[in-house]
Amino acid sequence: MNEEEKVPFTAHLEELRTRLIRCFIAIGIGCAVSFCFKKDIFDILALPLIDALNIDQGDKIIYTGPPEAFLTYLKVALLTGIMLAVPVILYEFWMFVSPGLYKKEKKVLLPIIFLSSFFFLGGAFLGYFYIFPFIFDFFLSFASDTIVPRITMKEYLSFSAKLLFAFGIVFELPLVITFMTRMGLVTIPFLKKNRKYAILLSFIGAAMITPPDPLTMFLMAIPLVVLYEISILGAIIFGKPRPEQDELVSE
């Protein structure tokens, strides 16, 4: 009996190991390709800051230690490689978990998994094209004749990567709430009733995942509030409450 239980478990671990190796190989290939274009990728990432800097007066992005530029390019290649490998990672994740799901769960989870990458990219693009220019214009406006900004590659990559990741994550909110509603974990009346707490949590969450300044926190919290309202709309359209919940609402 014990032997029969061990065989499926070890086979499951072997499959997990195989799929993780494939994910790491995909990330490695993505990193290698990205490293060939490391300077171009960093220049594109730094465009919002470059546009805000006064290049004519010598304001440029600098590095202060001999290995800083090289290590920054390595991090850029790693982050880009992970993004390039996302389709493979999602595919391997789905192939691993799908055999253990019911048909109903597969119908709900499959589109959620693949839509999540588009929502993540949408949030990152919003931050890059609309939030970054505003943030850098504001911060660099404090420069004067005696105060000159000297921003390093390392600092900029750290700051921008955190913001892009944060905006990508918060844009997953409508998918998460729609999924929870579809599975009957939350109800639409519950979401509407607790709207004020959601707004409070949006500002708390924004303060936790953004750099410690009020402007960035505010620019993150407002999209969170808007996304919560979109989540309610998505739950109304795509969510499917349980029958007993429908009866309670109608009463």
C-alpha positions as a printed NumPy array, in Angstrom:
array([[  0.   ,   0.   ,   0.   ],
       [  2.788,   2.387,   0.912],
       [  4.675,   1.508,  -2.259],
       [  1.598,   2.267,  -4.36 ],
       [  1.332,   5.677,  -2.714],
       [  5.024,   6.475,  -3.205],
       [  5.081,   5.767,  -6.938],
       [  2.573,   8.465,  -7.978],
       [  4.17 ,  10.953,  -5.58 ],
       [  7.701,  10.404,  -6.878],
       [  6.42 ,  10.5  , -10.453],
       [  4.771,  13.824,  -9.656],
       [  8.033,  15.198,  -8.269],
       [  9.897,  13.979, -11.349],
       [  7.421,  15.764, -13.612],
       [  7.753,  18.939, -11.531],
       [ 11.541,  18.769, -11.783],
       [ 11.378,  18.29 , -15.554],
       [  9.041,  21.235, -16.044],
       [ 11.126,  23.485, -13.771],
       [ 14.246,  22.589, -15.772],
       [ 12.431,  23.554, -18.985],
       [ 11.427,  26.88 , -17.424],
       [ 15.013,  27.601, -16.355],
       [ 16.303,  26.669, -19.819],
       [ 13.776,  29.072, -21.374],
       [ 14.864,  31.819, -18.955],
       [ 18.525,  31.102, -19.725],
       [ 17.936,  31.356, -23.479],
       [ 15.953,  34.567, -22.959],
       [ 18.758,  36.034, -20.837],
       [ 21.397,  35.115, -23.424],
       [ 19.426,  36.738, -26.228],
       [ 18.64 ,  39.791, -24.087],
       [ 22.289,  40.261, -23.104],
       [ 23.17 ,  40.701, -26.781],
       [ 20.884,  43.75 , -26.825],
       [ 21.502,  44.883, -23.228],
       [ 22.422,  48.478, -24.066],
       [ 19.44 ,  48.971, -26.368],
       [ 17.073,  47.508, -23.779],
       [ 18.437,  49.729, -21.014],
       [ 18.237,  52.801, -23.271],
       [ 14.572,  52.038, -24.   ],
       [ 13.869,  51.503, -20.304],
       [ 15.603,  54.78 , -19.452],
       [ 13.826,  56.892, -22.092],
       [ 11.351,  58.506, -19.639],
       [ 14.249,  59.605, -17.427],
       [ 16.397,  60.722, -20.377],
       [ 13.527,  62.865, -21.665],
       [ 13.234,  64.497, -18.233],
       [ 16.98 ,  65.144, -17.893],
       [ 18.592,  68.284, -19.285],
       [ 21.003,  66.531, -21.646],
       [ 22.244,  69.827, -23.131],
       [ 23.637,  70.825, -19.738],
       [ 25.412,  67.52 , -19.227],
       [ 22.786,  65.688, -17.141],
       [ 23.27 ,  62.006, -17.886],
       [ 22.795,  58.649, -16.196],
       [ 26.074,  57.678, -14.532],
       [ 27.668,  54.744, -12.75 ],
       [ 29.911,  55.152,  -9.716],
       [ 31.738,  51.836,  -9.43 ],
       [ 33.772,  49.835, -11.982],
       [ 31.395,  46.817, -12.079],
       [ 28.14 ,  48.783, -11.765],
       [ 27.382,  49.115, -15.475],
       [ 28.176,  45.443, -16.148],
       [ 26.057,  44.202, -13.213],
       [ 23.198,  46.504, -14.202],
       [ 23.245,  45.12 , -17.738],
       [ 23.203,  41.596, -16.285],
       [ 20.096,  42.447, -14.26 ],
       [ 18.463,  43.987, -17.339],
       [ 19.174,  40.784, -19.3  ],
       [ 17.796,  38.639, -16.462],
       [ 14.557,  40.622, -16.148],
       [ 14.051,  40.681, -19.914],
       [ 14.861,  36.979, -20.161],
       [ 12.207,  36.16 , -17.582],
       [  9.649,  38.223, -19.505],
       [ 10.543,  36.435, -22.758],
       [ 10.171,  33.077, -21.009],
       [  6.712,  33.847, -19.584],
       [  4.82 ,  31.945, -22.34 ],
       [  6.903,  28.825, -21.639],
       [  6.484,  29.223, -17.873],
       [  2.704,  29.593, -18.194],
       [  2.509,  26.591, -20.508],
       [  4.558,  24.364, -18.168],
       [  2.516,  25.517, -15.169],
       [ -0.74 ,  24.714, -16.942],
       [  0.463,  21.293, -18.112],
       [  1.486,  20.486, -14.537],
       [ -1.716,  21.513, -12.738],
       [ -4.366,  20.729, -15.376],
       [ -4.486,  16.927, -14.816],
       [ -5.61 ,  17.524, -11.214],
       [ -8.416,  19.968, -12.07 ],
       [-12.082,  19.349, -12.744],
       [-13.499,  20.308, -16.125],
       [-15.297,  23.329, -14.644],
       [-12.101,  24.539, -12.978],
       [-10.148,  24.174, -16.221],
       [-12.671,  26.336, -18.085],
       [-12.224,  29.106, -15.527],
       [ -8.502,  28.84 , -14.786],
       [ -7.141,  28.427, -18.324],
       [ -8.218,  31.855, -19.653],
       [ -7.232,  33.458, -16.323],
       [ -3.671,  32.123, -16.612],
       [ -3.112,  33.344, -20.136],
       [ -4.934,  36.655, -19.703],
       [ -2.813,  37.408, -16.653],
       [  0.271,  38.015, -18.812],
       [ -1.611,  40.572, -20.937],
       [ -2.945,  42.352, -17.854],
       [  0.551,  42.407, -16.341],
       [  2.018,  43.93 , -19.504],
       [ -0.854,  46.417, -19.645],
       [ -0.061,  47.624, -16.134],
       [  3.657,  47.85 , -16.891],
       [  2.997,  49.813, -20.098],
       [  0.7  ,  52.224, -18.228],
       [  3.438,  52.877, -15.697],
       [  6.097,  53.304, -18.378],
       [  4.227,  55.561, -20.81 ],
       [  2.033,  57.638, -18.471],
       [  3.302,  57.456, -14.877],
       [  7.074,  57.501, -15.415],
       [  7.205,  60.822, -17.327],
       [  5.099,  62.529, -14.666],
       [  7.177,  61.106, -11.794],
       [ 10.555,  62.026, -13.274],
       [  9.442,  65.511, -14.319],
       [  8.251,  66.093, -10.759],
       [ 11.37 ,  64.765,  -9.016],
       [ 13.809,  66.495, -11.357],
       [ 11.967,  69.801, -10.946],
       [ 13.779,  70.195,  -7.606],
       [ 17.099,  70.676,  -9.4  ],
       [ 18.603,  74.166,  -9.341],
       [ 21.817,  75.989, -10.117],
       [ 23.368,  74.546,  -6.989],
       [ 21.554,  71.187,  -6.912],
       [ 22.181,  68.864,  -9.855],
       [ 20.659,  65.363, -10.209],
       [ 23.195,  62.575, -10.636],
       [ 21.238,  59.348, -11.075],
       [ 23.136,  56.079, -11.335],
       [ 22.265,  53.115, -13.538],
       [ 21.827,  50.894, -10.489],
       [ 19.428,  53.283,  -8.75 ],
       [ 17.367,  53.858, -11.861],
       [ 17.011,  50.156, -12.687],
       [ 16.005,  49.359,  -9.108],
       [ 13.447,  52.178,  -9.   ],
       [ 11.951,  51.528, -12.447],
       [ 11.856,  47.726, -12.079],
       [  9.984,  47.982,  -8.765],
       [  7.431,  50.365, -10.255],
       [  6.911,  48.348, -13.439],
       [  6.486,  45.154, -11.422],
       [  4.115,  46.882,  -8.996],
       [  1.917,  48.288, -11.776],
       [  1.895,  44.901, -13.499],
       [  0.813,  43.132, -10.314],
       [ -1.999,  45.553,  -9.431],
       [ -3.483,  45.143, -12.909],
       [ -4.084,  41.482, -12.048],
       [ -6.748,  42.579,  -9.538],
       [ -9.751,  42.351, -11.924],
       [ -8.737,  38.829, -12.966],
       [ -8.28 ,  37.677,  -9.361],
       [-11.606,  39.069,  -8.175],
       [-13.483,  37.791, -11.237],
       [-11.98 ,  34.327, -10.656],
       [-12.935,  34.391,  -6.969],
       [-16.485,  35.435,  -7.862],
       [-16.735,  32.778, -10.537],
       [-15.645,  30.106,  -8.05 ],
       [-18.128,  31.377,  -5.448],
       [-15.468,  32.57 ,  -2.995],
       [-16.837,  36.129,  -2.881],
       [-20.12 ,  37.702,  -3.951],
       [-20.944,  40.909,  -5.798],
       [-22.926,  42.348,  -2.822],
       [-19.881,  41.641,  -0.632],
       [-17.604,  43.549,  -3.023],
       [-19.95 ,  46.541,  -3.126],
       [-20.507,  46.568,   0.617],
       [-16.768,  46.584,   1.399],
       [-15.809,  49.224,  -1.175],
       [-14.645,  51.698,   1.519],
       [-12.293,  49.11 ,   3.01 ],
       [-10.966,  48.325,  -0.456],
       [-10.107,  52.011,  -0.956],
       [ -8.281,  52.086,   2.372],
       [ -6.38 ,  48.9  ,   1.523],
       [ -5.499,  50.35 ,  -1.882],
       [ -3.62 ,  53.215,  -0.243],
       [ -2.004,  50.908,   2.31 ],
       [ -0.954,  48.466,  -0.403],
       [  0.362,  51.284,  -2.595],
       [  2.474,  52.534,   0.305],
       [  3.934,  49.049,   0.773],
       [  4.83 ,  48.228,  -2.841],
       [  6.05 ,  51.621,  -4.071],
       [  9.134,  53.675,  -3.165],
       [  8.648,  55.726,   0.026],
       [  7.257,  58.96 ,  -1.356],
       [  3.663,  60.297,  -1.28 ],
       [  3.467,  61.073,  -5.007],
       [  4.305,  57.552,  -6.182],
       [  1.979,  56.076,  -3.561],
       [ -0.88 ,  58.295,  -4.748],
       [ -0.238,  57.465,  -8.425],
       [ -0.385,  53.773,  -7.536],
       [ -3.421,  53.97 ,  -5.234],
       [ -5.702,  55.726,  -7.749],
       [ -5.373,  52.955, -10.388],
       [ -5.982,  50.409,  -7.624],
       [ -9.278,  52.062,  -6.711],
       [-10.291,  52.25 , -10.375],
       [ -9.296,  48.599, -10.887],
       [-11.446,  47.571,  -7.923],
       [-14.46 ,  49.171,  -9.589],
       [-13.555,  47.422, -12.859],
       [-13.293,  44.189, -10.869],
       [-16.868,  44.588,  -9.644],
       [-18.013,  45.184, -13.221],
       [-16.069,  42.129, -14.395],
       [-17.605,  40.041, -11.616],
       [-21.097,  41.168, -12.659],
       [-20.457,  40.273, -16.315],
       [-18.369,  37.117, -15.991],
       [-18.941,  35.995, -12.412],
       [-21.481,  33.299, -11.647],
       [-22.703,  33.256,  -8.025],
       [-23.924,  30.036,  -6.496],
       [-27.694,  29.387,  -6.609],
       [-28.124,  29.936,  -2.894],
       [-26.425,  33.327,  -3.227],
       [-28.827,  34.297,  -6.021],
       [-31.792,  33.458,  -3.803],
       [-30.416,  35.587,  -0.964],
       [-29.844,  38.547,  -3.288],
       [-33.341,  38.302,  -4.767],
       [-34.867,  38.219,  -1.294]])
